[in-house]
Amino acid sequence: MNDVTTQLTATNWDDLYFYGLTKSPLSEVGLNQNMVQALIGMVGATASVSTGALINPKYMFNQKGTTPWVVMYALVTMKQPELLDEVFNGAAAAFVPNQAIEPIFIDHINWPSDMLANYDIELEGFNVFILPFMVPNTSRYNLTLSQSMKAPDGSLEIFGVGKFDENKPEDVLTSIQDALVFIKMHRQDVWGK
């Protein structure tokens, strides 16, 4: 087998995320691998590195400024580098356990306070989240959801999917803010006002 693993870097991946709402604490709603793979399949991606850990976007940079995508890449590279190669070649999917991600992105705000203050990314009674995943940058995928996706048990609802750009990280905040404006104006069924 051709060893491509040593040639892959974090730049060989597109960092994507779902965003949505839940009434429960984020640590109580984590998704399992089958659920995450089903969601990723809905955007047309077949190979991915993912987690079921839901992350509050305020905390998506840890104390060192590292994102969940970098952490997922590093963990798979350290633990199973051959799996990363298989994922990149479209032959597999990797799942990073929720407990490996959640504690890293739980309570530290590393956004510049003036930048974060420009966005309203909260909805009373709900916890806003992102669900990060990575696909090979050679992948085809669709970042448009025709409608929101609600978990069968009602524990969460996903409103969109986006691509994280480390040069414009605030685009995550813009996407979430836009979704919340839409929910407040058109989805009284979600927030009940």
N, C-alpha and C positions, 0 to 999 in steps of 0.2 A: 504494500500500500504506500502511496505517495504521502510523505509526512508534510502536511501543510500547516499543522498546528503551530510550529515554531515561527511561521511567517505571519500568522494572524495577529492583529492588534485590535484594540478597542475601536479603532476607526473603521474596521471592516463591518461594522454593525450599525443598523439604524435603531435608535432608541425611541421606542414608541410607548404610549400609555393610554389606558382607558381612564375616563374620569366620571365620577358619579357621586351619589349620596347614600347614606345609610343613617338610620336612627340609632343604631347600636354603636358601642365603642368599636373602633376599627380593629383592635386586637381580637375581638370576639367574632368577627365576620370573615376572617381570612378564607380564601378559596382553596380548594384542592386542585391537583394537577389536571384532572379531567375537566373540571369547570373552566379553568383557565384556557386549556387547549381548545375547548368548544368556543370560547369567546374569540380567541386568536383566529380560529378557523373562519369566523364570521367576517373577518377583514381580508380573508383570502391568503393569509400566510400559512405555509405548511411546516416550516422549520423555525424554531424559536428557542430562546433562553428566557424563561419566565419564572415568576414567583406568584404565590397567591396572597402575598402580604399587601394589605391596603395601607397607603401612606398619606398622611395629611400633607398637602402641597406646601404648607408653611415649613414643614420639617424635611423637605426632600433633599436638602444639603446637610450633611452631618457636620460635626465640629471642624473637620478638616476640609470642608467644602466638597466632599465626595458625594456623588449621586448614587441612587440605587442601581442604575445601569452599570456603573463602573464596579460596584461591589459584586453584582451578579457575574460580570465578566471575570473579575479577579477570583471569585470563589470557584467557578467552573474551571478556570485555567489552572488553579492550584490543585484541585481535587481530581478532576478528570479531563486533562487536556485533550485526550483522544476524542472525547465526547463533543468538545467544542468544534473539532474538525468535522465530525460527522454532521453536526447541526449545520455548520456552514455549507456543507455539500448537499444539504437537503435530505439527509438520510435519518435524521433523529430530531428529537426535541429534548431539551434539558429543563429540569425544574429545580429551582433553588428553594429549599424548605423555608416556609414562612418565618420560623423561629431564627433563621440565620440572617434575615433582613429586618424584621420588625424592631428589635432592640436598638438598632443603629440609627433609626429614623423616627424617634419617638417624642422628643421634647426640646430639641435644639433648633432655634431659628437662626439660620446663617444668611438669610436674605438681607440686603441693606434695608434698614428700617424705613427710609424714605421711599424706596421702591415698593415695598410690601404695602405701605400705607396708601398707595395709589389704587389698590385693588380691593374690591369687596368680594371676598371669596368665602363668605360664611352665610349660612341660612339657619335661622333660629330653629332649634330642635333637631338638627341634622349634623352629621359629620361628613365633610367633603373629603374625597379621597382621589388619589391616582393609583392605578395598578400598572406598574412598569413591566415591560417586556422588550426583548431585543430580537431582531430578525437580521439575517445576512443582508448587507447593503446591495446585494444582487437580486433580492427578493422582489416579487410583485405583490402589492397589497393595496387595499382600498381604505382610505381614511374617512369615508363617509358612511355613517349609519343612517339607514332610512327611518329608523325610529329608535326610541330608547329601549333598553333591554332590562327587564325586571327579573330578579331571581324568583324562581317558583315559590320559595317560601316568603317572599316579600322583604327579605333582609337587606337588599340593596337594589339600586337602580343605576344603570350606566347610561350616561347621556351623550357621550362622544368618545372619540379616539383622536389622538394627535401624535405628532412627531416632535420629540424634544430636540432643540437646537442649543447646544452649549453656548453659542454666541448670542443667543436671544432667549435666555431661560424664562424671561417674563412672559413669553408667549403661552406658557402653561397657565399662568395666572389670568391672562386675557381670555383663554378658552373657557376656563372655569367661570370667570365673571360673566361672560356672555351667556353661558348655559344657565346660570342662576337668574340673570335678568329675564331670560325666556321663561323659566319656571315660574317666577313671580308674576309674570304678565299672563301666561297662557296655561299654566298647569296647576291650577288651584287644587286639583285632585292629589297632587304630590304633597303640598305643604298646608293645605286646608284653610287658606285665608281668602 
